[in-house]
Amino acid sequence: MGANGRLHWGRKARLVKAKRAEARLVALAALRQYGCFDGVTPRVYDVYWYYARGAEPDEDNVLSRCKALLDGCADALGVNDRFWHLGQIHRVKVGTRDALAGRVELVFVNRNS
């Protein structure tokens, strides 16, 4: 759901809530599986955006689509995401039948900012 999309506010709110909850669950699973961030709060993140069709997505649209995902990750970590900083946006074109098409990854990196 892009920033330029025109949805009824009620439908949009349900979609955002669902994406945030999904991101929280995925982040919690990663934290349990890998034991990441023991005693450390991440501050910098990179975005990997895999797209299959059309032109490379605009940077501002990529970020707006990641808002609910970032909020879900912050919920899982129990932190306020206002202290996080964007490192880089990687836009990767893949084939339309590629399993990565439409995938977004938030990667928290160990970089000072």
C-alpha positions in Angstrom: 0.0 0.0 0.0 1.8 3.1 -1.2 1.5 6.6 0.0 -0.1 7.6 -3.3 -2.8 4.9 -3.0 -6.4 6.0 -2.4 -8.1 3.7 0.0 -10.9 4.3 2.5 -9.3 5.3 5.8 -11.0 2.4 7.6 -9.6 -0.2 5.2 -6.2 1.4 5.2 -6.1 1.4 9.0 -6.9 -2.4 9.1 -4.1 -3.1 6.5 -1.6 -1.0 8.4 -2.5 -2.7 11.7 -2.1 -6.1 10.1 1.3 -5.3 8.6 2.5 -3.9 11.9 1.4 -7.0 13.8 3.0 -9.2 11.1 6.3 -7.3 11.3 6.3 -7.6 15.1 5.8 -11.4 14.9 8.6 -11.8 12.3 11.0 -9.6 14.4 10.2 -11.5 17.6 10.9 -14.8 15.8 14.2 -13.5 14.5 15.1 -12.3 18.0 14.4 -15.7 19.5 16.1 -17.6 16.7 19.3 -15.6 16.4 19.5 -13.9 19.9 20.1 -10.6 18.2 20.6 -7.3 20.1 21.3 -8.8 23.5 21.7 -5.6 25.6 22.1 -3.5 22.4 19.5 -1.3 20.8 20.0 -0.9 17.0 20.2 2.6 15.7 20.7 2.3 11.9 18.8 0.2 9.4 19.0 -0.5 5.7 16.0 -1.2 3.5 16.1 -3.9 0.8 13.2 -3.4 -1.6 12.7 -6.2 -4.3 10.5 -5.1 -7.1 9.6 -6.8 -10.3 7.6 -4.4 -12.5 7.9 -0.9 -13.7 10.4 1.7 -12.8 12.6 1.7 -9.8 10.5 2.9 -6.8 11.0 6.4 -5.4 12.9 6.6 -2.2 10.1 8.5 -0.4 7.6 5.9 -1.5 9.8 3.1 -0.2 10.1 4.7 3.2 6.4 5.5 3.5 5.6 1.8 2.8 8.0 0.7 5.5 6.4 2.8 8.3 4.2 0.0 9.7 7.1 -2.5 9.4 9.4 -0.2 11.4 6.7 0.3 14.0 6.3 -3.5 14.3 10.0 -4.0 14.8 10.1 -1.3 17.4 7.2 -3.0 19.2 9.1 -6.3 19.2 12.3 -4.7 20.6 10.3 -2.6 23.1 12.0 0.7 21.9 11.0 4.0 20.4 11.9 4.1 16.7 12.5 7.9 16.7 16.2 7.2 17.4 16.6 5.0 14.4 18.4 6.3 11.3 18.1 5.2 7.7 21.4 3.9 6.4 20.7 3.0 2.8 17.9 2.0 0.5 18.8 -0.9 -1.8 16.3 -1.2 -4.7 16.8 -4.6 -6.4 15.0 -5.5 -9.6 14.0 -9.2 -9.8 12.0 -11.2 -12.3 8.2 -11.3 -12.1 8.3 -15.0 -11.2 11.1 -14.6 -8.6 10.2 -15.5 -5.1 11.7 -12.2 -3.8 9.3 -10.1 -5.9 7.4 -7.7 -3.6 9.6 -8.5 -0.6 10.9 -5.9 1.8 13.7 -6.5 4.2 14.7 -4.2 7.1 18.3 -5.0 8.1 19.6 -3.5 11.3 23.3 -2.8 10.9 26.1 -2.2 13.4 27.0 1.3 12.2 27.4 4.5 14.3 25.4 7.5 13.2 
